[in-house]
Amino acid sequence: TSCSFTVTITDALLPTITAQPVNRTVCAGTTATFSVTAVTAPTAGGPLAYQWQQWNGTAWVNAAGVSTGSTYSVAGTTQSMNTNTFRVVITGLCSVVNSSAATLFVNALPTISLSSSINSPVLIPGQVTNIIANVNPTGGTFAWFKNGAPRVPTVTTGTLSNLTVDDAGTYRATYTDPNGCVATSADLVISAEVTDRLFVAPNPNFGQFWVRYYNQTGESLTVVVFDSKGRRVHQQQSATGLAYTRIDVDMGIQAAGIYVVELRGTGGRLLGRKQMIVAQR
């Protein structure tokens, strides 16, 4: 007597990993993504299921969040996650394959703070200050911003030098450390000191000088110059912008001597008066 029967092999499509997960290095606060590429053999296109796992120090446990695809993302990484290790378990029809392990490395963000080279960055004409960026670790690059926009001209070092009342504004810096991690400083404000002083410089001069006063934005100012006999020898009107707008004056050729510079505002109101010496050429 003879008989026959059929044997059906259901595990002909074995999972094969063609690209293993690799180590990832990221900056704290960013997202790290691990991935795997797998196919079935000898015939491609068989069903595959994925389960990412994390090593907890004693055993592999299923990873948190959505961890059942060919990629796995760790969002909002922190320093406490540094050296966490992951793998993926791939299941075919009947067979299970484990991938190689991949490690997450998390670099700490740099620190940056701004300071002024003078105690209080509130300036009057003639004063100069520097803004210094204090960073850790060192060796990176800087991007500076003034009033929320990239500062012009561009500076990529850690110091903004020779700032005057003309540079009044709100400053901040973004620092990229050698690992590519980025941090942004708090704001530092350079402002103009409120005063009723009239500034005239240089003094003495040869008839060419500048005048500054703590004006209101858009205020119209008039500079009037008198000689020692009280005769008006020069007058000019100027529109102003920011506080301490520089008004350049050229009286031409004048006799050497002592002159009086007056600054008048709206309606001829006297704002300030200062003596000035015109030197002999």
C-alpha positions as CSV (number, residue, x, y, z in Angstrom):
1,T,0.0,0.0,0.0
2,S,1.3,3.5,-0.7
3,C,0.1,7.0,0.1
4,S,1.2,10.6,-0.4
5,F,0.8,13.9,1.4
6,T,1.8,17.6,1.1
7,V,4.2,19.3,3.4
8,T,3.8,23.1,3.4
9,I,6.8,25.2,4.7
10,T,5.5,28.5,6.0
11,D,8.9,29.9,7.0
12,A,10.4,30.2,3.6
13,L,10.7,34.0,3.9
14,L,13.4,34.6,6.5
15,P,14.1,38.2,7.7
16,T,17.5,39.5,6.6
17,I,19.0,42.8,7.9
18,T,20.8,44.7,5.1
19,A,21.5,47.9,7.1
20,Q,22.0,47.7,10.8
21,P,21.1,50.6,13.2
22,V,24.1,52.8,13.9
23,N,25.2,55.0,16.8
24,R,23.7,58.5,17.0
25,T,25.3,61.6,18.5
26,V,23.0,64.6,19.1
27,C,22.8,67.8,21.1
28,A,20.6,67.8,24.2
29,G,17.0,68.8,23.3
30,T,17.1,67.5,19.8
31,T,15.7,64.3,18.3
32,A,17.8,61.1,17.6
33,T,16.5,58.7,15.0
34,F,17.6,55.1,14.6
35,S,16.7,53.0,11.5
36,V,17.1,49.5,10.1
37,T,16.6,48.0,6.7
38,A,15.4,44.5,6.4
39,V,14.1,42.2,3.6
40,T,12.9,38.6,3.4
41,A,14.8,35.9,1.6
42,P,14.8,34.0,-0.7
43,T,11.7,35.9,-1.9
44,A,11.4,39.6,-1.2
45,G,8.3,41.2,0.0
46,G,7.3,38.9,2.9
47,P,5.6,40.3,6.0
48,L,7.9,41.9,8.6
49,A,7.1,43.2,12.1
50,Y,9.4,45.5,14.1
51,Q,9.8,46.1,17.8
52,W,12.5,48.4,19.1
53,Q,13.9,47.7,22.5
54,Q,16.1,49.5,25.0
55,W,18.7,47.9,27.3
56,N,17.8,48.8,30.9
57,G,21.1,47.5,32.4
58,T,19.9,43.9,32.9
59,A,17.5,43.1,30.1
60,W,16.1,44.3,26.8
61,V,12.7,45.9,27.2
62,N,10.3,47.4,24.7
63,A,11.2,51.0,24.0
64,A,8.8,53.9,24.9
65,G,6.5,55.6,22.5
66,V,5.9,54.6,18.9
67,S,8.5,51.8,18.5
68,T,7.1,49.4,16.0
69,G,8.4,50.7,12.6
70,S,11.6,50.5,10.7
71,T,12.7,53.8,12.3
72,Y,12.6,54.8,16.0
73,S,12.9,58.4,17.2
74,V,13.9,59.6,20.6
75,A,12.6,63.2,21.0
76,G,13.7,65.8,23.5
77,T,17.0,64.0,24.3
78,T,18.6,64.9,27.7
79,Q,22.0,64.2,29.2
80,S,20.5,61.5,31.3
81,M,19.9,59.5,28.1
82,N,23.6,59.6,27.2
83,T,24.9,56.0,26.3
84,N,21.3,54.6,26.2
85,T,21.4,51.5,23.9
86,F,18.7,50.3,21.4
87,R,18.1,47.4,19.1
88,V,15.2,46.2,17.0
89,V,13.6,42.8,16.9
90,I,12.3,41.8,13.4
91,T,9.7,39.1,13.1
92,G,8.9,37.3,9.9
93,L,6.4,34.5,9.3
94,C,7.9,32.3,11.9
95,S,11.4,33.5,12.5
96,V,12.8,36.3,14.7
97,V,16.0,38.2,14.0
98,N,17.7,40.7,16.4
99,S,19.6,43.7,15.1
100,S,22.9,44.9,16.3
101,A,22.8,47.3,19.2
102,A,23.2,51.1,18.6
103,T,24.1,53.7,21.3
104,L,22.8,57.2,21.8
105,F,25.3,59.8,22.7
106,V,24.0,63.2,24.0
107,N,26.2,66.3,24.1
108,A,25.4,69.0,26.6
109,L,24.4,72.4,25.3
110,P,27.0,75.1,25.6
111,T,26.6,78.0,28.0
112,I,26.8,81.7,27.0
113,S,26.4,84.9,28.9
114,L,27.1,88.5,27.9
115,S,28.8,91.2,29.9
116,S,29.9,94.8,29.3
117,S,33.4,96.1,29.7
118,I,32.0,99.0,31.8
119,N,29.9,98.5,34.9
120,S,26.7,100.0,33.4
121,P,26.3,100.0,29.6
122,V,24.5,103.4,29.8
123,L,26.5,105.7,27.6
124,I,27.0,109.4,27.0
125,P,28.8,110.8,23.9
126,G,32.5,110.0,24.2
127,Q,32.1,106.8,26.2
128,V,33.0,103.4,24.6
129,T,32.1,99.9,25.7
130,N,32.7,96.4,24.5
131,I,30.3,93.4,24.8
132,I,32.0,90.2,25.7
133,A,30.5,86.7,25.3
134,N,31.5,84.3,28.0
135,V,31.1,80.7,26.8
136,N,31.8,77.1,27.7
137,P,33.2,75.1,26.0
138,T,35.4,77.5,23.9
139,G,36.4,77.1,20.3
140,G,33.1,77.7,18.6
141,T,31.6,80.4,16.4
142,F,29.3,83.3,17.1
143,A,26.4,85.1,15.4
144,W,25.4,88.5,16.8
145,F,21.9,90.1,16.7
146,K,20.9,93.7,17.4
147,N,17.2,94.5,18.0
148,G,16.3,91.0,16.8
149,A,18.0,91.3,13.4
150,P,21.5,90.0,12.4
151,R,24.0,92.7,13.3
152,V,25.7,94.5,10.4
153,P,28.7,94.3,9.9
154,T,28.9,90.6,10.8
155,V,31.1,89.6,13.7
156,T,31.9,85.9,14.3
157,T,34.2,86.3,17.3
158,G,33.2,86.6,21.0
159,T,33.5,90.4,21.3
160,L,31.7,93.4,19.9
161,S,34.2,96.3,20.3
162,N,34.1,100.1,20.5
163,L,30.3,100.5,20.9
164,T,29.1,104.1,21.5
165,V,25.8,105.9,21.9
166,D,25.3,105.5,18.2
167,D,25.2,101.7,18.8
168,A,22.4,101.8,21.4
169,G,20.1,98.8,21.2
170,T,19.3,95.3,22.5
171,Y,22.0,92.7,21.8
172,R,22.2,88.9,22.0
173,A,24.5,86.3,20.6
174,T,24.1,82.7,19.4
175,Y,27.0,80.4,20.0
176,T,27.7,77.1,18.1
177,D,30.3,75.0,20.0
178,P,32.7,72.5,18.4
179,N,30.1,69.7,18.7
180,G,27.6,71.7,16.6
181,C,25.4,72.4,19.7
182,V,23.8,75.8,19.9
183,A,22.9,78.2,22.7
184,T,21.5,81.7,22.7
185,S,22.4,84.3,25.3
186,A,20.0,86.5,27.3
187,D,19.7,90.1,26.0
188,L,22.1,92.9,26.9
189,V,20.9,96.4,26.4
190,I,23.2,99.3,25.5
191,S,21.4,102.6,26.1
192,A,21.9,106.3,26.1
193,E,22.0,108.1,29.4
194,V,19.3,110.8,29.8
195,T,21.0,114.1,30.5
196,D,20.5,117.8,29.7
197,R,24.2,118.3,28.8
198,L,25.3,119.8,25.5
199,F,28.3,118.0,24.0
200,V,30.6,119.8,21.5
201,A,33.7,118.2,20.2
202,P,36.5,118.5,19.3
203,N,37.1,121.5,21.4
204,P,39.3,123.4,20.5
205,N,38.8,123.0,16.7
206,F,39.4,124.8,13.5
207,G,35.7,125.6,12.8
208,Q,34.6,122.0,12.2
209,F,33.0,120.1,15.1
210,W,29.9,118.1,16.1
211,V,27.1,118.7,18.5
212,R,25.1,116.1,20.4
213,Y,22.2,116.4,22.8
214,Y,19.7,113.9,24.3
215,N,17.0,114.7,21.8
216,Q,13.6,113.1,21.2
217,T,13.2,111.0,18.1
218,G,12.4,113.2,15.1
219,E,13.0,116.4,17.1
220,S,14.1,119.4,15.0
221,L,17.2,121.1,16.5
222,T,18.9,124.4,15.5
223,V,22.6,125.1,16.1
224,V,23.5,128.7,16.5
225,V,27.1,130.0,16.9
226,F,28.1,133.4,18.2
227,D,31.5,135.1,18.3
228,S,33.0,136.9,21.3
229,K,31.1,140.1,20.3
230,G,27.8,138.3,20.3
231,R,27.4,138.3,16.5
232,R,25.8,135.2,15.0
233,V,28.3,133.7,12.6
234,H,26.6,130.4,11.9
235,Q,23.2,128.7,12.1
236,Q,21.9,125.4,10.8
237,Q,18.8,123.3,11.4
238,S,18.9,119.5,11.6
239,A,16.4,116.7,11.9
240,T,17.3,114.1,14.5
241,G,16.8,110.3,14.8
242,L,18.0,108.4,17.8
243,A,19.1,109.9,21.1
244,Y,22.3,112.0,20.7
245,T,22.0,112.3,17.0
246,R,25.3,113.7,15.7
247,I,25.0,117.1,14.1
248,D,28.1,118.0,12.1
249,V,28.9,121.7,11.8
250,D,31.3,123.4,9.4
251,M,31.6,127.1,10.0
252,G,34.2,127.5,7.3
253,I,37.1,129.8,7.9
254,Q,36.7,131.8,11.1
255,A,39.0,133.9,13.2
256,A,40.7,132.2,16.1
257,G,38.9,133.0,19.4
258,I,36.2,132.0,21.8
259,Y,32.8,131.2,20.4
260,V,29.5,130.3,22.0
261,V,27.4,127.3,20.7
262,E,23.7,127.3,21.4
263,L,21.3,124.5,20.7
264,R,17.6,125.4,20.4
265,G,14.6,123.2,20.1
266,T,11.0,123.6,18.9
267,G,9.9,127.2,19.1
268,G,13.4,128.5,19.7
269,R,13.6,127.0,23.2
270,L,17.2,127.0,24.5
271,L,18.4,123.5,25.2
272,G,22.0,124.2,26.0
273,R,24.9,126.6,25.6
274,K,28.6,125.8,25.6
275,Q,31.8,127.8,25.0
276,M,34.1,126.7,22.2
277,I,37.6,127.7,21.1
278,V,38.5,128.0,17.5
279,A,42.3,127.6,17.3
280,Q,44.7,129.5,15.0
281,R,45.7,127.4,12.0
